[in-house]
Amino acid sequence: MKKVLEIQRYDSGEEVESVVRRWLYAQKTEFYEQDVLNLVSRGVKMCQETWFL
């Protein structure tokens, strides 16, 4: 992502947002998979800690 944004100057926040959105939509499922699994794991751990104090 950093390399994508460094290539060009942007005139507005909307232009940056558009570039970021296009880049995110272009990523494959595997790009997101591990982060989603980590998020679920952290959520389960937090619930366990809260319920079993």
Protein Blocks (a to p, Z undefined) as FASTA:
>chain_A
ZZmmmmpccfbfklmmmmmmmmmmmpcfklmmmmmmmmmmmmmmmmmmmmmZZ
